[in-house]
Structures are given as structure tokens and as C-alpha cells.
Amino acid sequence: MAYEHDLLGFYFSDHPTKSLKAKHGTDSLVQLEPRYEYYRVIGMIEAVKQHRAKNGKMMAFLQVSDDTDNKDVVVFNNVYEKIKDQT
């Protein structure tokens, strides 16, 4: 599937997250609205850009995709410190 996405720029077959979303009952990225709420989503991290904030702490900007949409996600420093070493 990775070659499929790299070659075509999209998944010709089902997106890898589709079956996981159905199993876990999570929200789709296309349903999300920019509000200060918590969402439960399953997506693939397509890109990560680490950034040092003005306060000197690290944070990250992610590009996340699922079978419905692509979204830019901000990971603020308090969350980034907890998850930065996870793979």
C-alpha cells in the first residue's frame, strides 16, 4: 500500500485507516471543525515538522490523513513532551 500511495499520490484500494475507524468508532477527519474540543480520530501521520516555540519548548505540526480528508494538526508543548519519543 505504501508504494501505491507513493506512485499514485492516493490509495487506489481502501485507505489503511478505514477498517480501524469502523472497528473503534472514531470520528472522520472530514467531520472535524476547528473548535476547542477533543476528538477521537485514527489517521496516518504523513509529515512532522518540529518547532521551538517562543518559550523555548518544543512543539510539532503534523499532516494527518484518513480515508476522508487531510488535516494539519498542532501538537502543543505539553502534549509533545509526553509523546515525542513514541514511535
C-alpha positions as CSV (number, residue, x, y, z in Angstrom):
1,M,0.0,0.0,0.0
2,A,2.9,2.4,0.7
3,Y,4.1,2.0,-2.9
4,E,0.6,2.6,-4.1
5,H,0.4,5.9,-2.3
6,D,3.9,6.9,-3.4
7,L,3.3,6.1,-7.0
8,L,-0.2,7.4,-7.5
9,G,-0.4,10.0,-4.8
10,F,-3.5,8.4,-3.3
11,Y,-4.7,4.9,-2.2
12,F,-6.4,3.1,-5.1
13,S,-7.5,0.4,-2.7
14,D,-9.0,1.3,0.7
15,H,-7.1,3.8,2.9
16,P,-5.2,1.9,5.7
17,T,-7.2,3.6,8.4
18,K,-10.7,2.8,7.1
19,S,-11.1,-0.6,8.8
20,L,-9.6,0.7,12.1
21,K,-12.1,3.6,12.2
22,A,-15.0,1.2,11.7
23,K,-13.7,-1.1,14.4
24,H,-13.1,1.7,17.0
25,G,-15.9,4.0,16.2
26,T,-13.8,7.1,15.8
27,D,-14.6,10.4,14.0
28,S,-13.6,11.1,10.4
29,L,-11.2,14.0,9.7
30,V,-13.8,15.5,7.3
31,Q,-16.2,15.8,10.2
32,L,-13.9,17.9,12.4
33,E,-14.5,21.6,12.8
34,P,-11.9,24.0,14.2
35,R,-13.2,24.3,17.7
36,Y,-11.5,23.8,21.1
37,E,-12.8,20.3,21.6
38,Y,-11.4,16.8,21.9
39,Y,-11.8,14.4,19.0
40,R,-11.1,10.8,18.8
41,V,-9.6,10.0,15.4
42,I,-7.5,7.4,13.7
43,G,-5.2,8.8,11.0
44,M,-1.8,8.4,9.4
45,I,0.8,10.9,10.1
46,E,2.1,11.9,6.7
47,A,4.6,14.6,7.8
48,V,6.0,16.1,11.0
49,K,7.6,19.5,11.5
50,Q,9.2,20.1,14.9
51,H,9.3,23.7,16.1
52,R,10.7,25.5,19.0
53,A,8.2,27.9,20.5
54,K,8.9,31.4,21.8
55,N,9.0,30.0,25.3
56,G,11.9,27.6,24.2
57,K,9.8,24.5,24.4
58,M,9.4,22.1,21.5
59,M,6.1,21.5,19.7
60,A,5.1,19.9,16.4
61,F,3.0,20.5,13.3
62,L,1.6,17.3,11.8
63,Q,-0.1,16.5,8.5
64,V,-2.6,13.7,9.2
65,S,-4.8,11.8,6.7
66,D,-7.6,9.3,6.8
67,D,-9.9,8.0,4.1
68,T,-11.9,11.2,4.1
69,D,-9.6,14.1,4.4
70,N,-6.1,15.6,5.2
71,K,-5.7,17.9,8.2
72,D,-3.0,20.0,9.8
73,V,-2.7,19.3,13.5
74,V,-0.8,21.3,16.1
75,V,0.8,19.4,19.0
76,F,1.4,21.9,21.7
77,N,4.4,21.5,24.0
78,N,2.6,19.9,27.0
79,V,1.4,17.0,24.8
80,Y,4.6,17.0,22.7
81,E,6.8,16.3,25.7
82,K,4.6,13.3,26.6
83,I,4.6,11.7,23.1
84,K,7.8,12.8,21.4
85,D,9.7,9.5,21.9
86,Q,6.9,7.2,20.9
87,T,7.1,5.5,17.5
